[in-house]
Amino acid sequence: MNNKSLPQNKIQEIRANFDFFDTDNNGCIDLEEFAKLLKIIEPKASKKEIEIGFNLIDSDNDDSIDFDEFLNWWQTVWWQF
């Protein structure tokens, strides 16, 4: 799904979710923050599953999930965990 096709209110909703889990407010979600997010979506997720999910979303491999990566994930596959 193209981000430009999303209504602004939907992008704002996704941004609010991102900001909620970006607890240190640095504009990125690190592995620890992602683990908290994934435990809400999938309480039985193992540490290995969390690491795999994080690495799949972190498409530029900089050890953090920025908003664009989060937005792409949220639109496509977040429910698969």
N, C-alpha and C positions, 0 to 999 in steps of 0.2 A: 504494500500500500504506500502510496506517495504521501509524504508528510504535508505537502501543499494542498492536498485534497481534503485534509481534515478541517473541520470547522474550528475557528479560534477557541470557542468554549471547550471543545474536546481537548485541544492542545493544552489549555490552561488547567484542565482537570488532571491530565497526565503529568504536567509540571508540578502540580500540588502533591501528587503521589511521590514524584521524584524528590521534591524538596523535603517531604516528610522523612524519607529514609536517608537523605543526605544530612545526617545529624551534626556533622562538624561544619556544615555550610561552606564547603570548599568548591562546590559546583560539580562534584563527582561523587560517585558511590564506590567505596572501596570494598574489599572482600568481606570485612566484618559487617559493614552496613548491609551489603547484599545478603549475607547470611540471615540477618534479622528479617529482611523482606521475604526471603524464600521460606523461612520457617512459618510465616503467616500464611503464605500461599499453599505450602506443602509441609505441614508440621513434621512429617516423618522423613524429610529429606536428610540424607546422610552428609557428612562433611565432604565426601568425595563428589556427591551429586551437586552440592553447592559450588565446589571448585570448578567442576565441569561446566555448569551453567554460567558461572561468572566468566570463565574463559571464552565461552561461545559468544556472549554478549559483548565482551571487551574486544571488539573487532580490530582495533589498532594496537592491541597488546601493550597498553601503557599501564597496566595494573589498576585501572579505574574505569568506571562506566560513566561516560559523560551523558548529557541529556539526549543528544542525537542517538546514541547507541541505545539508551533506555527507551526512547520513543519508538525506535524501530522494533525492539523486542516487545514492547507493550502492545503494539499493533498486530503482531504476528504470532508469537509463540509462548507468551507467558503462561498460559494455561496448561502447557505440556509438562510442567514440573509436578 
